[in-house]
Amino acid sequence: MTMAGAKAKLEAPNGVDEMAEKHPNRGPQDIGGRKAGPVDVVDHGMKFWERQANALRSTLSGKGIVKRDELRRAAEDLRDYSKLQYFEITTSALRTLMIEKGYMTEQELKAKMDEVRARFDVPDEMESPLKQKAAQP
Amino acid sequence: MSAAGGETGSAQSRPSTYTPAPGHRYEVGDAVRVKRRYPPGHRRTPHYIRGKVGTVERICGAFPNPEELAYGFDGEPKKVLYRVRFVQKEVWPRYRGPARDLIEMEIFEHWLEPAGDTGGRT
């Protein structure tokens, strides 16, 4: 989903009853019947970090360490769900579960991120360093 | 699936397409109403379909309950999953497409209740 789509005003539903539309337990992913605004159908590819994060999620799912339904639940519970892009949502959900299951603590994660960032500082928008190197003459 | 039947059974006894669904409450053709309930948590039934009446199109099988799996439990006992067919005009009162348009949705048995005299056995 694009940022424009995510930010679109949530307008009156297409005739669905008021309670279903307004209920506080309705998750941010449950958008059926709401106006979404223009839909961005351009394939933007995947950023370097998105490939890395997706591989990690895929591996942890494949090993049975995290389950799809758990990831969905953790994603739906994200407070800023509607402001995040797809891989930000799935990666945030993965982080929640890994901490919840005791594989790491918030402090350990932060320490590791600081350590990695110090030796491998990839700007957010940067493509794979290998790809960039290969593209140079 | 190698379950007996295929197209030889009546619509009422058509076997599951995917996995067995022992003890299922509804049959193909039964009218069912989606429960109009709004519990918190990870739920597999979108808000817009709650309270709507549809017809069981097929019995998909029995699967671990995703609403339990979502919280780290094993999803047992399994829940029967149905594909339910709704008329678009009944789901969306302001629907502008043809009256014959349908929407089909897979819904777990614990989200369904019998609807009217063509409904399921209770």
Interface residues (C-beta under 8 A of the other chain):
Chain A: P13 N14 G15 V16 D17 M19 A20 E21 H23 N25 R26 G27 D30 G32 G33 K67 R68 D69 E70 R72 R73 E76 E100 K101
Chain B: R36 Y38 P39 P40 G41 H42 R43 P46 H47 Y48 I49 R50 G51 P66 E67 L69 A70 Y71 G72 V91 W92 P93 R94 Y95
